[in-house]
Amino acid sequence: MQPRGSVRPNLMLGLPALLLALAIGAIATTWSGDFISAGNLGNLVNRVLPLAIAALGEAVVLFAGRIDLSVGSVISLSTAILGVTSAQLGWLSIPLVILAGLACGAFNAAGVILLRINPLIMTLATSAVVKGIALLLLPSPGGEVDYGFYDAFYGQDQFFGWPLLLIACAFAAAFAIFGFTHFGRSIYALGSDGRAAFANGVNVPGIDLSVFLISGGLAAVAGLAVGIKILSGDPLIGDSFTLDAIAAAVLGGVALQGGRGSVFGVLAGAIALVLIGNAFNLLELNTNLQQIAKGLIFVAALMLFMRGRSRSLA
């Protein structure tokens, strides 16, 4: 039997999300010719970028059997910092934002490792703290992000641009790490069976620190993408990203219990969720139904993979 962290079975877990994305794309193309226009494809990549990066960070935590509910607040804080500092600091505001994300991840890890607080409770508390800091920095949407950032990163909103390259590099690196390195296998092992992983020499505190740092850092990168896109800061703009990131991961086959999932499945899940919103807009459907559709898909994905898990354990 192959371990749950092996490459082949984990890749297959992302197949339903990929099929869903293809189905939504086919329906949208049939009903609206604008779906495959160059402008819309470029817009899709730009919208997939922050969700895919945030979902990747969330998936890393889920692989280890933990969860991070502070992702959305870190994204909001990142846009707030960027909006407040970019005019004065220029490009130096970017590493400042990433450092803030890493600090949030370290704070989560400290609570989980040193205080032994349940990750769900710890990250929920961190979310509240970080949201408060974001509101102190920027009580309402505003600030200003240097247009040079937008011009350099998004350019003319082309399909083949920096956003697509960043997505490709991030997920290729993650695939290599989780498919072929001891570090990746250790994360899967911790999520599969924490006691057995510890007994086999896995550095559990080190893994916990690593996954929360990765999640915080990637959430900050997602926040940078959002802030540069809207050219301002918004202390509440990340609120929807936490559930969407978890939904993208679960839809892509990542187990909430840990130890199972594929990074490419996560990418497919993020694409599927973005396509849902894009299809609703192109087909001129009631946009309030988007959240209902996303919620139902989330529940369906949970039911599908929980049934699969039950059969594998039977």
C-alpha contacts under 8 A as a table, 3 or more apart, distances in Angstrom:
res1	aa1	res2	aa2	distance
2	Q	6	S	6.43
3	P	6	S	5.49
4	R	9	P	7.44
4	R	10	N	7.32
4	R	188	Y	7.37
4	R	192	S	7.53
4	R	259	G	6.36
4	R	260	R	5.70
5	G	10	N	6.89
5	G	178	F	7.83
5	G	179	G	7.52
5	G	185	R	6.25
5	G	188	Y	5.36
5	G	189	A	7.31
5	G	259	G	6.41
5	G	260	R	5.97
5	G	261	G	7.55
6	S	9	P	6.55
6	S	10	N	6.52
6	S	179	G	6.57
7	V	10	N	5.41
7	V	11	L	6.15
7	V	179	G	5.49
7	V	262	S	7.81
8	R	11	L	5.30
8	R	12	M	6.60
9	P	12	M	5.16
9	P	13	L	6.59
10	N	13	L	5.17
10	N	14	G	7.23
10	N	253	G	7.74
10	N	260	R	6.65
10	N	261	G	5.15
10	N	262	S	4.96
11	L	14	G	5.68
11	L	15	L	7.30
11	L	261	G	7.55
11	L	262	S	5.44
11	L	264	F	7.07
11	L	265	G	6.81
12	M	15	L	5.31
13	L	16	P	7.09
13	L	252	G	6.63
13	L	253	G	4.72
13	L	254	V	7.74
13	L	261	G	6.52
13	L	262	S	6.81
13	L	265	G	6.68
14	G	17	A	5.53
14	G	18	L	6.40
14	G	251	L	7.63
14	G	252	G	4.58
14	G	253	G	5.31
14	G	261	G	7.66
14	G	262	S	6.43
14	G	264	F	6.68
14	G	265	G	3.65
14	G	266	V	7.10
14	G	268	A	6.90
14	G	269	G	7.76
15	L	18	L	5.05
15	L	19	L	6.14
15	L	252	G	7.61
15	L	265	G	6.95
16	P	19	L	5.09
16	P	20	L	6.09
16	P	251	L	7.66
16	P	252	G	7.31
17	A	20	L	5.02
17	A	21	A	6.17
17	A	251	L	5.82
17	A	252	G	5.37
17	A	253	G	7.90
17	A	265	G	6.59
17	A	268	A	5.42
17	A	269	G	5.12
17	A	272	A	6.66
18	L	21	A	5.12
18	L	22	L	6.23
18	L	265	G	7.30
18	L	268	A	5.15
18	L	269	G	7.14
18	L	272	A	7.46
19	L	22	L	5.09
19	L	23	A	6.07
20	L	23	A	5.04
20	L	24	I	6.15
20	L	272	A	6.37
21	A	24	I	5.24
21	A	25	G	6.10
21	A	268	A	6.89
21	A	269	G	7.66
21	A	271	I	6.47
21	A	272	A	4.36
21	A	275	L	6.90
22	L	25	G	5.03
22	L	26	A	6.06
23	A	26	A	5.08
23	A	27	I	6.21
24	I	27	I	5.18
24	I	28	A	6.08
24	I	272	A	7.41
24	I	275	L	6.64
24	I	276	I	6.90
24	I	279	A	7.39
25	G	28	A	5.16
25	G	29	T	6.00
25	G	35	F	7.91
25	G	275	L	6.96
25	G	279	A	7.87
26	A	29	T	5.12
26	A	30	T	6.14
27	I	30	T	5.15
27	I	31	W	6.30
28	A	31	W	5.29
28	A	32	S	5.68
28	A	33	G	7.97
28	A	35	F	6.29
28	A	279	A	5.55
28	A	282	L	7.51
28	A	283	L	7.37
29	T	32	S	5.21
29	T	33	G	5.64
29	T	34	D	7.50
29	T	35	F	5.47
29	T	36	I	6.67
30	T	33	G	6.98
31	W	283	L	7.06
32	S	35	F	5.89
32	S	282	L	6.59
32	S	283	L	6.75
33	G	36	I	6.42
33	G	37	S	7.29
34	D	37	S	5.09
34	D	40	N	6.90
34	D	282	L	7.49
35	F	40	N	5.97
35	F	41	L	7.18
35	F	279	A	7.91
35	F	282	L	7.26
36	I	40	N	6.56
36	I	41	L	6.20
37	S	40	N	5.37
37	S	41	L	6.23
38	A	41	L	5.24
38	A	42	G	6.14
38	A	158	Q	7.23
38	A	159	F	6.99
39	G	42	G	5.23
39	G	43	N	6.19
39	G	157	D	7.09
39	G	158	Q	7.07
39	G	159	F	7.94
40	N	43	N	4.90
40	N	44	L	6.07
41	L	44	L	4.99
41	L	45	V	6.41
41	L	158	Q	7.74
41	L	159	F	5.80
42	G	45	V	5.32
42	G	46	N	6.39
42	G	157	D	5.15
42	G	158	Q	4.65
42	G	159	F	4.01
42	G	160	F	7.66
43	N	46	N	5.11
43	N	47	R	6.22
43	N	157	D	6.33
43	N	158	Q	7.78
43	N	159	F	7.66
44	L	47	R	5.11
44	L	48	V	6.02
44	L	274	V	7.24
44	L	275	L	7.58
44	L	278	N	7.62
45	V	48	V	5.04
45	V	49	L	6.15
45	V	159	F	6.44
45	V	163	P	6.71
45	V	164	L	6.33
46	N	49	L	5.43
46	N	50	P	7.70
46	N	154	Y	7.76
46	N	157	D	7.37
46	N	163	P	6.23
46	N	164	L	7.92
47	R	50	P	6.54
47	R	51	L	7.20
47	R	274	V	6.83
48	V	51	L	5.47
48	V	52	A	5.71
48	V	270	A	6.48
48	V	271	I	5.99
48	V	274	V	6.18
49	L	52	A	5.29
49	L	53	I	6.13
49	L	163	P	6.24
49	L	164	L	7.51
49	L	166	L	7.98
49	L	167	I	6.34
49	L	222	A	7.27
49	L	225	A	7.35
50	P	53	I	5.27
50	P	54	A	6.05
50	P	221	V	7.64
50	P	222	A	4.25
50	P	223	G	7.00
50	P	225	A	5.94
50	P	226	V	6.54
51	L	54	A	5.14
51	L	55	A	5.86
51	L	222	A	7.02
51	L	241	F	6.89
51	L	244	D	7.37
51	L	245	A	6.30
51	L	270	A	6.18
52	A	55	A	5.03
52	A	56	L	6.03
52	A	167	I	7.46
52	A	245	A	7.54
52	A	248	A	7.97
52	A	266	V	7.30
52	A	267	L	5.74
52	A	270	A	5.34
52	A	271	I	7.59
53	I	56	L	5.10
53	I	57	G	6.48
53	I	167	I	7.31
53	I	170	A	7.76
53	I	218	L	6.01
53	I	219	A	7.00
53	I	221	V	7.36
53	I	222	A	5.82
54	A	57	G	5.25
54	A	58	E	6.29
54	A	71	V	7.02
54	A	215	S	7.41
54	A	218	L	5.90
54	A	219	A	5.00
54	A	222	A	5.84
54	A	241	F	7.58
54	A	245	A	5.97
55	A	58	E	4.92
55	A	59	A	5.94
55	A	244	D	7.69
55	A	245	A	4.13
55	A	246	I	6.47
55	A	248	A	6.26
55	A	249	A	6.00
55	A	266	V	6.71
55	A	267	L	7.88
55	A	270	A	7.21
56	L	59	A	5.01
56	L	60	V	6.33
56	L	171	F	7.90
56	L	215	S	7.76
56	L	218	L	7.65
56	L	245	A	7.86
56	L	249	A	7.46
56	L	263	V	6.80
56	L	266	V	6.56
56	L	267	L	7.62
57	G	60	V	5.26
57	G	61	V	6.71
57	G	211	V	7.86
57	G	214	I	6.00
57	G	215	S	3.98
57	G	216	G	7.32
57	G	217	G	7.93
57	G	218	L	5.58
57	G	219	A	6.81
58	E	61	V	5.29
58	E	62	L	6.26
58	E	67	I	7.05
58	E	68	D	6.29
58	E	71	V	7.57
58	E	215	S	5.83
58	E	245	A	6.47
58	E	246	I	6.53
58	E	249	A	7.31
59	A	62	L	4.83
59	A	63	F	5.95
59	A	246	I	7.50
59	A	249	A	5.68
59	A	254	V	6.83
59	A	263	V	7.52
59	A	266	V	7.31
60	V	63	F	5.15
60	V	64	A	6.76
60	V	211	V	5.98
60	V	214	I	7.55
60	V	215	S	7.03
61	V	64	A	5.38
61	V	65	G	6.72
61	V	66	R	5.30
61	V	67	I	5.63
61	V	68	D	6.74
61	V	211	V	5.29
61	V	212	F	6.52
61	V	215	S	6.85
62	L	65	G	4.96
62	L	66	R	5.06
62	L	67	I	5.45
62	L	191	G	7.57
62	L	254	V	7.18
62	L	255	A	7.06
62	L	256	L	5.99
62	L	257	Q	7.29
62	L	258	G	5.32
62	L	259	G	7.76
63	F	66	R	7.36
63	F	187	I	6.30
63	F	188	Y	5.60
63	F	191	G	5.64
63	F	254	V	7.13
63	F	255	A	7.34
63	F	256	L	7.97
63	F	258	G	4.59
63	F	259	G	4.95
63	F	260	R	6.08
63	F	261	G	6.90
64	A	187	I	4.98
64	A	188	Y	5.83
64	A	189	A	7.51
64	A	190	L	5.38
64	A	191	G	3.99
64	A	192	S	7.70
64	A	207	I	7.90
64	A	208	D	7.73
64	A	211	V	7.61
64	A	258	G	5.37
64	A	259	G	6.15
65	G	190	L	6.94
65	G	191	G	4.14
65	G	192	S	7.36
65	G	256	L	6.83
65	G	257	Q	5.30
65	G	258	G	3.75
65	G	259	G	6.56
66	R	119	P	6.02
66	R	120	L	7.55
66	R	191	G	7.67
66	R	256	L	8.00
66	R	257	Q	7.82
66	R	258	G	7.08
67	I	119	P	6.05
67	I	120	L	5.89
67	I	123	T	7.70
67	I	256	L	7.90
68	D	71	V	6.43
68	D	119	P	7.00
68	D	120	L	6.65
68	D	123	T	5.46
68	D	124	L	7.72
68	D	212	F	7.70
68	D	215	S	7.65
69	L	72	G	7.38
69	L	120	L	6.78
69	L	123	T	5.15
69	L	124	L	5.35
69	L	127	S	6.57
69	L	242	T	6.09
70	S	73	S	5.40
70	S	74	V	6.23
70	S	123	T	5.32
70	S	124	L	6.10
70	S	126	T	6.02
70	S	127	S	4.19
70	S	128	A	7.96
70	S	130	V	7.83
70	S	242	T	7.05
71	V	74	V	5.24
71	V	75	I	6.34
71	V	127	S	7.51
71	V	215	S	7.42
71	V	216	G	6.95
71	V	219	A	5.72
71	V	238	G	7.80
71	V	241	F	7.00
71	V	242	T	5.41
72	G	75	I	5.11
72	G	76	S	6.34
72	G	127	S	7.64
72	G	219	A	7.60
72	G	237	I	7.92
72	G	238	G	4.23
72	G	239	D	4.94
72	G	240	S	6.63
72	G	241	F	4.94
72	G	242	T	4.75
73	S	76	S	4.98
73	S	77	L	6.09
73	S	127	S	5.43
73	S	128	A	7.64
73	S	130	V	5.86
73	S	131	K	5.25
73	S	134	A	7.95
73	S	235	P	7.95
73	S	236	L	7.45
73	S	238	G	5.78
73	S	239	D	6.42
74	V	77	L	5.00
74	V	78	S	6.02
74	V	101	G	6.25
74	V	104	C	7.30
74	V	127	S	7.50
74	V	130	V	6.56
74	V	131	K	7.66
74	V	216	G	7.05
74	V	219	A	6.08
74	V	220	A	6.22
74	V	223	G	7.31
74	V	238	G	7.48
75	I	78	S	5.07
75	I	79	T	6.43
75	I	219	A	5.60
75	I	220	A	5.66
75	I	222	A	6.36
75	I	223	G	4.12
75	I	224	L	7.73
75	I	226	V	7.99
75	I	237	I	7.63
75	I	238	G	5.17
76	S	79	T	5.31
76	S	80	A	6.28
76	S	131	K	7.28
76	S	134	A	6.69
76	S	223	G	6.52
76	S	233	G	7.72
76	S	234	D	6.10
76	S	235	P	4.78
76	S	236	L	5.59
76	S	237	I	5.54
76	S	238	G	4.72
76	S	239	D	7.49
77	L	80	A	4.98
77	L	81	I	6.12
77	L	130	V	6.79
77	L	131	K	6.84
77	L	133	I	7.29
77	L	134	A	4.69
77	L	223	G	7.67
77	L	234	D	7.96
77	L	235	P	6.08
78	S	81	I	5.21
78	S	82	L	6.11
78	S	97	V	5.50
78	S	98	I	7.87
78	S	100	A	7.48
78	S	101	G	7.37
78	S	220	A	5.61
78	S	223	G	5.03
78	S	224	L	6.27
78	S	227	G	7.57
79	T	82	L	5.04
79	T	83	G	5.96
79	T	223	G	5.49
79	T	224	L	6.20
79	T	226	V	6.90
79	T	227	G	4.66
79	T	232	S	6.99
79	T	233	G	4.45
79	T	234	D	5.97
79	T	235	P	7.16
80	A	83	G	5.09
80	A	84	V	6.16
80	A	134	A	6.08
80	A	137	L	6.64
80	A	138	L	5.98
80	A	143	G	7.61
80	A	227	G	7.93
80	A	232	S	7.68
80	A	233	G	4.31
80	A	234	D	5.69
80	A	235	P	5.83
81	I	84	V	5.22
81	I	85	T	5.95
81	I	86	S	7.98
81	I	93	S	7.69
81	I	97	V	6.42
81	I	134	A	7.82
81	I	137	L	7.36
81	I	233	G	7.27
82	L	85	T	5.37
82	L	86	S	5.37
82	L	93	S	6.14
82	L	94	I	7.25
82	L	97	V	6.79
82	L	144	E	7.97
82	L	145	V	6.51
82	L	224	L	7.26
82	L	227	G	6.77
82	L	232	S	7.57
82	L	233	G	6.55
83	G	86	S	6.07
83	G	87	A	7.79
83	G	142	G	7.01
83	G	143	G	4.47
83	G	144	E	4.80
83	G	145	V	5.13
83	G	227	G	7.22
83	G	231	L	7.55
83	G	232	S	4.98
83	G	233	G	4.44
84	V	87	A	7.28
84	V	137	L	7.63
84	V	138	L	7.64
84	V	143	G	5.39
84	V	144	E	6.73
84	V	145	V	7.90
84	V	233	G	7.37
85	T	88	Q	5.51
85	T	89	L	5.76
85	T	90	G	7.51
85	T	93	S	5.98
86	S	89	L	5.15
86	S	90	G	4.72
86	S	91	W	6.91
86	S	92	L	7.63
86	S	93	S	5.38
86	S	144	E	7.26
86	S	145	V	5.66
86	S	146	D	6.22
87	A	90	G	5.77
87	A	144	E	6.76
87	A	145	V	6.50
87	A	146	D	6.02
89	L	92	L	5.35
89	L	93	S	5.59
90	G	93	S	5.94
90	G	146	D	7.35
91	W	94	I	5.72
91	W	95	P	7.93
92	L	95	P	5.87
92	L	96	L	6.54
93	S	96	L	4.93
93	S	97	V	6.19
94	I	97	V	5.21
94	I	98	I	6.44
94	I	224	L	7.40
95	P	98	I	4.98
95	P	99	L	6.03
96	L	99	L	5.13
96	L	100	A	6.29
97	V	100	A	5.08
97	V	101	G	6.40
97	V	220	A	6.24
97	V	221	V	7.98
97	V	224	L	7.51
98	I	101	G	5.05
98	I	102	L	6.25
98	I	217	G	5.75
98	I	220	A	5.33
98	I	221	V	6.59
99	L	102	L	5.01
99	L	103	A	6.09
99	L	217	G	7.45
100	A	103	A	5.01
100	A	104	C	6.34
100	A	220	A	7.43
101	G	104	C	5.14
101	G	105	G	6.35
101	G	213	L	7.89
101	G	216	G	4.58
101	G	217	G	4.82
101	G	218	L	7.62
101	G	219	A	6.65
101	G	220	A	4.90
102	L	105	G	4.96
102	L	106	A	6.10
102	L	213	L	5.29
102	L	214	I	7.47
102	L	216	G	5.08
102	L	217	G	4.90
102	L	220	A	7.90
103	A	106	A	4.96
103	A	107	F	6.11
103	A	213	L	7.73
103	A	216	G	7.50
104	C	107	F	5.05
104	C	108	N	6.35
104	C	126	T	7.47
104	C	130	V	7.75
104	C	213	L	7.79
104	C	216	G	5.92
105	G	108	N	5.13
105	G	109	A	6.21
105	G	209	L	7.83
105	G	212	F	4.67
105	G	213	L	4.42
105	G	214	I	7.33
105	G	215	S	6.59
105	G	216	G	4.47
105	G	217	G	7.24
106	A	109	A	4.97
106	A	110	A	6.03
106	A	209	L	6.71
106	A	212	F	6.63
106	A	213	L	5.84
107	F	110	A	5.12
107	F	111	G	6.43
107	F	126	T	7.61
108	N	111	G	5.35
108	N	112	V	6.34
108	N	119	P	7.64
108	N	122	M	6.25
108	N	123	T	5.91
108	N	126	T	6.74
108	N	212	F	6.60
109	A	112	V	5.09
109	A	113	I	5.81
109	A	114	L	7.96
109	A	208	D	6.23
109	A	209	L	5.12
109	A	212	F	5.92
109	A	213	L	7.72
110	A	113	I	5.26
110	A	114	L	5.35
110	A	115	L	6.97
110	A	209	L	7.73
111	G	114	L	5.67
111	G	115	L	4.93
111	G	116	R	6.25
111	G	117	I	5.70
111	G	122	M	6.26
112	V	115	L	5.88
112	V	116	R	4.67
112	V	117	I	4.84
112	V	118	N	6.27
112	V	119	P	5.89
112	V	122	M	6.83
112	V	208	D	7.81
113	I	116	R	5.32
113	I	117	I	7.62
113	I	205	P	6.04
113	I	208	D	7.24
113	I	209	L	7.85
117	I	121	I	6.84
117	I	122	M	5.93
118	N	121	I	5.40
118	N	122	M	6.04
119	P	122	M	4.98
119	P	123	T	5.85
120	L	123	T	5.51
120	L	124	L	6.07
121	I	124	L	5.11
121	I	125	A	6.19
122	M	125	A	5.18
122	M	126	T	6.17
123	T	126	T	4.80
123	T	127	S	6.00
124	L	127	S	5.02
124	L	128	A	6.57
125	A	128	A	5.23
125	A	129	V	6.36
126	T	129	V	5.02
126	T	130	V	5.96
127	S	130	V	5.23
127	S	131	K	6.00
128	A	131	K	5.17
128	A	132	G	6.23
129	V	132	G	5.17
129	V	133	I	6.39
130	V	133	I	5.04
130	V	134	A	6.18
131	K	134	A	5.04
131	K	135	L	6.23
131	K	235	P	6.99
131	K	236	L	7.60
132	G	135	L	5.12
132	G	136	L	6.22
133	I	136	L	5.03
133	I	137	L	6.25
134	A	137	L	5.16
134	A	138	L	6.04
134	A	139	P	7.53
134	A	235	P	5.20
135	L	138	L	5.00
135	L	139	P	4.44
135	L	140	S	7.16
135	L	235	P	5.55
136	L	139	P	5.76
138	L	141	P	6.82
138	L	142	G	7.17
138	L	143	G	7.66
138	L	233	G	7.46
138	L	234	D	7.26
138	L	235	P	6.30
139	P	235	P	6.99
140	S	234	D	6.60
140	S	235	P	6.67
141	P	232	S	7.26
141	P	233	G	5.69
141	P	234	D	4.26
141	P	235	P	6.52
142	G	232	S	5.56
142	G	233	G	5.38
142	G	234	D	6.48
143	G	232	S	5.29
143	G	233	G	5.65
144	E	231	L	6.14
144	E	232	S	4.74
144	E	233	G	7.04
145	V	149	F	7.43
145	V	227	G	7.28
145	V	228	I	6.51
145	V	231	L	4.70
145	V	232	S	5.17
145	V	233	G	7.65
146	D	149	F	5.73
146	D	150	Y	7.45
146	D	231	L	7.09
147	Y	150	Y	5.16
147	Y	151	D	6.21
147	Y	228	I	7.98
147	Y	231	L	6.86
148	G	151	D	5.00
148	G	152	A	5.95
149	F	152	A	5.24
149	F	153	F	6.05
149	F	228	I	6.27
150	Y	153	F	5.28
150	Y	154	Y	5.39
150	Y	155	G	6.50
150	Y	228	I	5.51
150	Y	229	K	6.44
150	Y	231	L	7.38
151	D	154	Y	5.78
151	D	155	G	4.50
151	D	156	Q	7.70
152	A	155	G	5.81
153	F	161	G	7.95
153	F	162	W	5.90
153	F	163	P	7.27
154	Y	157	D	5.42
154	Y	158	Q	7.60
154	Y	161	G	7.13
154	Y	162	W	6.75
154	Y	163	P	7.03
154	Y	229	K	7.63
155	G	158	Q	7.28
155	G	161	G	7.90
157	D	161	G	7.62
158	Q	161	G	5.77
159	F	164	L	7.06
160	F	163	P	7.95
160	F	164	L	6.13
160	F	165	L	7.62
161	G	164	L	5.64
161	G	165	L	6.41
162	W	165	L	4.97
162	W	166	L	6.01
163	P	166	L	5.13
163	P	167	I	6.25
164	L	167	I	5.15
164	L	168	A	6.14
165	L	168	A	5.09
165	L	169	C	6.07
166	L	169	C	5.22
166	L	170	A	5.99
167	I	170	A	5.28
167	I	171	F	6.17
168	A	171	F	5.51
168	A	172	A	5.93
169	C	172	A	5.16
169	C	173	A	6.01
170	A	173	A	5.32
170	A	174	A	6.18
171	F	174	A	4.90
171	F	175	F	5.95
171	F	263	V	6.55
171	F	264	F	6.91
171	F	267	L	7.74
172	A	175	F	5.08
172	A	176	A	6.29
173	A	176	A	5.18
173	A	177	I	6.21
174	A	177	I	5.05
174	A	178	F	6.03
174	A	263	V	6.72
175	F	178	F	5.38
175	F	179	G	5.63
175	F	262	S	7.80
175	F	263	V	6.12
175	F	264	F	7.45
176	A	179	G	5.25
176	A	180	F	5.60
176	A	181	T	7.24
177	I	180	F	5.72
177	I	181	T	5.25
177	I	183	F	7.14
177	I	184	G	5.44
178	F	181	T	6.23
178	F	183	F	7.38
178	F	184	G	3.97
178	F	185	R	6.32
179	G	184	G	6.65
179	G	185	R	7.39
180	F	184	G	7.14
180	F	185	R	7.66
181	T	184	G	5.32
181	T	185	R	6.37
182	H	185	R	5.10
182	H	186	S	6.01
183	F	186	S	5.11
183	F	187	I	6.46
184	G	187	I	5.24
184	G	188	Y	6.49
185	R	188	Y	5.11
185	R	189	A	6.02
186	S	189	A	4.90
186	S	190	L	6.12
186	S	197	A	7.45
186	S	202	V	6.27
186	S	207	I	7.74
187	I	190	L	5.21
187	I	191	G	6.36
187	I	207	I	6.58
187	I	259	G	7.37
188	Y	191	G	5.15
188	Y	192	S	6.11
188	Y	258	G	7.15
188	Y	259	G	4.28
188	Y	260	R	6.66
189	A	192	S	5.03
189	A	193	D	6.17
189	A	194	G	7.08
189	A	196	A	7.97
189	A	197	A	5.65
189	A	259	G	6.14
190	L	193	D	5.48
190	L	194	G	4.50
190	L	195	R	7.83
190	L	196	A	7.86
190	L	197	A	5.34
190	L	198	F	7.68
190	L	202	V	7.59
190	L	204	V	7.28
190	L	258	G	7.86
190	L	259	G	6.89
191	G	194	G	6.23
191	G	257	Q	6.90
191	G	258	G	4.10
191	G	259	G	4.03
191	G	260	R	7.70
192	S	257	Q	7.72
192	S	258	G	5.84
192	S	259	G	4.21
192	S	260	R	7.51
193	D	196	A	5.42
193	D	197	A	6.09
193	D	259	G	7.85
194	G	197	A	5.05
194	G	198	F	6.16
194	G	204	V	7.97
195	R	198	F	5.15
195	R	199	A	6.14
196	A	199	A	4.98
196	A	200	N	6.16
197	A	200	N	5.10
197	A	201	G	6.53
197	A	202	V	5.34
197	A	204	V	7.90
198	F	201	G	5.25
198	F	202	V	4.97
198	F	203	N	6.79
198	F	204	V	6.48
199	A	202	V	7.34
203	N	206	G	5.29
203	N	207	I	6.20
204	V	207	I	5.11
204	V	208	D	6.15
205	P	208	D	5.05
205	P	209	L	6.13
206	G	209	L	5.14
206	G	210	S	6.10
207	I	210	S	4.99
207	I	211	V	6.10
208	D	211	V	5.42
208	D	212	F	6.30
209	L	212	F	5.51
209	L	213	L	6.10
210	S	213	L	5.16
210	S	214	I	6.10
211	V	214	I	5.07
211	V	215	S	6.12
212	F	215	S	4.99
212	F	216	G	6.04
213	L	216	G	5.16
213	L	217	G	5.95
214	I	217	G	5.13
214	I	218	L	6.00
215	S	218	L	5.28
215	S	219	A	6.02
216	G	219	A	5.11
216	G	220	A	6.26
217	G	220	A	5.13
217	G	221	V	6.42
218	L	221	V	4.92
218	L	222	A	6.18
219	A	222	A	4.96
219	A	223	G	6.13
220	A	223	G	4.86
220	A	224	L	6.20
221	V	224	L	4.99
221	V	225	A	6.38
222	A	225	A	5.10
222	A	226	V	6.33
223	G	226	V	5.03
223	G	227	G	5.99
223	G	238	G	7.79
224	L	227	G	5.08
224	L	228	I	5.96
225	A	228	I	5.36
225	A	229	K	6.11
226	V	229	K	5.08
226	V	230	I	6.29
227	G	230	I	5.36
227	G	231	L	5.66
227	G	232	S	5.66
227	G	233	G	5.85
227	G	234	D	7.88
228	I	231	L	4.93
228	I	232	S	7.13
230	I	233	G	7.72
234	D	237	I	5.42
235	P	238	G	7.58
236	L	239	D	5.75
237	I	240	S	7.36
238	G	241	F	5.28
238	G	242	T	7.44
239	D	242	T	6.48
240	S	243	L	6.08
240	S	244	D	6.33
241	F	244	D	4.92
241	F	245	A	5.70
242	T	245	A	5.26
242	T	246	I	6.37
243	L	246	I	5.15
243	L	247	A	5.92
244	D	247	A	4.92
244	D	248	A	5.97
244	D	273	L	7.77
245	A	248	A	5.16
245	A	249	A	6.26
245	A	270	A	7.53
246	I	249	A	5.12
246	I	250	V	6.13
247	A	250	V	5.15
247	A	251	L	5.82
247	A	269	G	7.61
247	A	298	F	5.65
248	A	251	L	5.10
248	A	252	G	6.03
248	A	266	V	5.76
248	A	267	L	7.57
248	A	268	A	7.79
248	A	269	G	4.31
248	A	270	A	4.84
248	A	272	A	7.97
248	A	273	L	6.94
249	A	252	G	5.04
249	A	253	G	6.58
249	A	254	V	5.41
249	A	265	G	7.35
249	A	266	V	4.72
249	A	269	G	6.38
249	A	270	A	7.65
250	V	253	G	5.15
250	V	254	V	4.76
250	V	255	A	6.37
250	V	256	L	7.17
250	V	266	V	7.59
250	V	269	G	7.75
250	V	298	F	7.31
250	V	301	A	6.63
250	V	302	L	6.88
251	L	254	V	7.26
251	L	265	G	7.65
251	L	266	V	7.24
251	L	269	G	5.26
251	L	297	I	7.80
251	L	298	F	6.54
251	L	301	A	5.35
251	L	302	L	7.65
252	G	261	G	7.29
252	G	262	S	7.10
252	G	263	V	7.93
252	G	264	F	7.59
252	G	265	G	3.94
252	G	266	V	4.48
252	G	267	L	7.26
252	G	268	A	6.25
252	G	269	G	4.80
253	G	260	R	7.54
253	G	261	G	5.21
253	G	262	S	6.78
253	G	265	G	6.20
253	G	266	V	7.34
253	G	301	A	7.96
253	G	305	F	6.93
254	V	258	G	7.42
254	V	260	R	5.61
254	V	261	G	3.96
254	V	262	S	6.69
254	V	265	G	7.85
254	V	266	V	7.49
255	A	258	G	5.21
255	A	259	G	6.93
255	A	260	R	5.48
255	A	261	G	6.36
255	A	305	F	7.54
261	G	265	G	7.24
262	S	265	G	5.02
262	S	266	V	6.48
263	V	266	V	4.98
263	V	267	L	6.45
264	F	267	L	4.95
264	F	268	A	6.22
265	G	268	A	4.99
265	G	269	G	6.10
266	V	269	G	4.98
266	V	270	A	6.22
267	L	270	A	5.12
267	L	271	I	6.20
268	A	271	I	5.07
268	A	272	A	6.11
269	G	272	A	5.08
269	G	273	L	6.31
270	A	273	L	5.24
270	A	274	V	6.29
271	I	274	V	5.20
271	I	275	L	6.03
272	A	275	L	5.06
272	A	276	I	6.29
273	L	276	I	5.20
273	L	277	G	6.83
273	L	294	K	7.00
274	V	277	G	5.38
274	V	278	N	6.23
275	L	278	N	4.89
275	L	279	A	5.82
276	I	279	A	5.23
276	I	280	F	6.24
276	I	290	Q	7.07
276	I	294	K	7.84
277	G	280	F	5.17
277	G	281	N	6.33
277	G	287	T	7.63
277	G	290	Q	6.21
278	N	281	N	5.16
278	N	282	L	6.20
279	A	282	L	5.11
279	A	283	L	5.91
280	F	283	L	5.29
280	F	284	E	5.92
280	F	285	L	5.06
280	F	286	N	7.11
280	F	287	T	6.29
280	F	290	Q	7.14
281	N	284	E	5.03
281	N	285	L	6.36
281	N	287	T	6.96
282	L	285	L	7.83
284	E	287	T	7.99
285	L	289	L	7.95
286	N	289	L	5.74
286	N	290	Q	7.71
287	T	290	Q	5.42
288	N	291	Q	6.45
288	N	292	I	7.60
289	L	292	I	5.13
289	L	293	A	6.20
290	Q	293	A	5.10
290	Q	294	K	6.15
291	Q	294	K	5.01
291	Q	295	G	6.01
292	I	295	G	5.11
292	I	296	L	6.17
293	A	296	L	5.22
293	A	297	I	6.17
294	K	297	I	5.14
294	K	298	F	6.10
295	G	298	F	5.02
295	G	299	V	6.29
296	L	299	V	5.14
296	L	300	A	6.10
297	I	300	A	4.97
297	I	301	A	6.05
298	F	301	A	5.15
298	F	302	L	6.28
299	V	302	L	5.10
299	V	303	M	6.22
300	A	303	M	5.13
300	A	304	L	6.10
301	A	304	L	5.06
301	A	305	F	6.19
302	L	305	F	5.44
302	L	306	M	5.88
303	M	306	M	5.20
303	M	307	R	6.07
304	L	307	R	5.38
304	L	308	G	6.32
305	F	308	G	4.83
305	F	309	R	6.04
306	M	309	R	4.97
306	M	310	S	6.15
307	R	310	S	5.06
307	R	311	R	6.29
308	G	311	R	5.22
308	G	312	S	6.26
309	R	312	S	5.10
309	R	313	L	6.25
310	S	313	L	5.22
310	S	314	A	6.12
311	R	314	A	5.04
